[in-house]
């Protein structure tokens, strides 16, 4: 039996025994190849299996396929976020972080052998098809995903623009169902903004790519130009934001903070720990901020939410975040793509680990829909026959309204009532978004309290 391919296979594996920083293995470490012949025996076992599969498997499999599968299996067995990327997958990833890529527009992870949706990205085929955070993808074009690696499943979901794909979805409370959609070129405008009414700025960050920080600063300038001195607060919407680049999350935090720690990372080796601090300058000039989060807010989103919460710079509203508090380092392997390896954990300024815990909001608000309830004619004091008139000369002018037409029952009609804040027609979009409506109400309440004259 030839041993050369085995040696080549073993050499390929040995490359990955070196730490990502290039640090030499500690000769005293019990896991060091230099200190344990058991490591070589295990590699020899790998070589034996490799040769047997190559020689006797029912169908011919290339050496490249076997080696890639072995490497990916080693990495994916560590945690859901470590994986191997071949040259094509690595190129796709680089395109994605630049803000444009082809596919469905969906952030996924692996859970119990199936693909779990972390978050669909706004205005993409996945979002338009109605996929939700927490959905499980059990089949792709009729083929089970069980047994596929995360990278393999993602590769199958990619394809030519306008080509169709069918995903079988398992969702809590429903039988499995199929969702058909067409792949598209996904262009991510990671920051969107608008005014809510004429006094509250709304900024949504859909992901953290290379344009996020510049997009945030541009959005803030536009809101100030539109609202002027009326701007009383900012809603920062991080719901269903799956994360992205660490440096962009840090930059976004820095935009709202004047000083202090933003986030720290701690890995296996104490000397690799890093801390990132804010610099002077707040793009809102101290305006109150409400951050919206939910179960689809992950990774970089949780860094921002955690930092602003710990510094009491923002009020967090919504539901508990996803809980991905690990750092992945992309290590390029010349000629072979790259590996994504979990190398550290994130910690918020107060020292909290996000991992598997998530960020709890300050105010828990479940998603709901706002509906106006018909209550019929409401009788007020002013409706009663013979009611005393208000003779207060200091009555605010805004309360002196022209009387309406007499009601059918002949009583003096009540004054027109202002619409309830949660159904205010001037607040764009909040009638369909209960969490956003509550955030807007909160900011307006803070503004009124902050400007109330002393009694």
Secondary structure by P-SEA (a helix, b strand, c coil): ccaaaaaaaaaaaaaaccccccccccccccccccccaaaaaaaaaaaaaaaaaaccccccccaaaaaaaaaaaaaaaacccbbbbcaaaaaaaaaaaaccccccbbbbbbcccbbbbccccccccccccccccccccccccccccccccaaaaaaaacccccbbbbbbbbcccccbbbbbbbbcccccccbbbbbccccbbbbbbcccccaaaaaaaaaaaaaaaaccccccbbbbbccccccccaaaaaaaaaaaccccccccccccccccbbbbbbcccccccccbbbbbbcccccaaaaaaaaaaaaaccbbbcccccccccbbbbbbbccccccccccccccccccccccccccccccccccbbbbbbbbcccccccccccccccccccccccccccccccccccccccccccccccccccccccccccaaaaaaaaaaaaaaaaaacccc
